[in-house]
Amino acid sequence: MSLNLIIDYLKDKQWSSTDLMYVIIYMVIASLLTTPIFGIPIGLAAFLYFNDKENLQAYQHNYKNRK
């Protein structure tokens, strides 16, 4: 999975208030455990892994079919 795919997925995603709340919570927890510079991408990666894994895999499948 490429970084370009993840960035495109995050731009195309229709964010709900629940999604934003989870992203912020993951970022705060990761920032408490590490530094804020590392906490933001780690929190976003945790959100994609724990909450949005199925949607990201479906997007990856459709992304490959588009190109």
C-alpha positions, 0 to 999 in steps of 0.5 A, a space after each residue: 500500500 503506497 502513501 499516495 493511495 492513503 493520501 487519496 483515500 483520506 481526501 476522498 473520504 466523507 468524514 463524519 463527526 464520529 470519525 473525526 472524534 476517533 481520529 482526534 482521540 487516537 492522535 491525543 493518545 499517541 501524542 501522550 505516548 510519543 512526541 506530538 510530531 510523531 503522535 499525529 501520523 501514528 494516531 492517523 495510522 491507528 485510526 486507519 488500522 482499527 476503524 477503517 481497515 475494510 473501507 481502505 482495502 475496498 478503496 485500494 481495490 477500486 484504485 487499482 481498477 481505475 489505473 
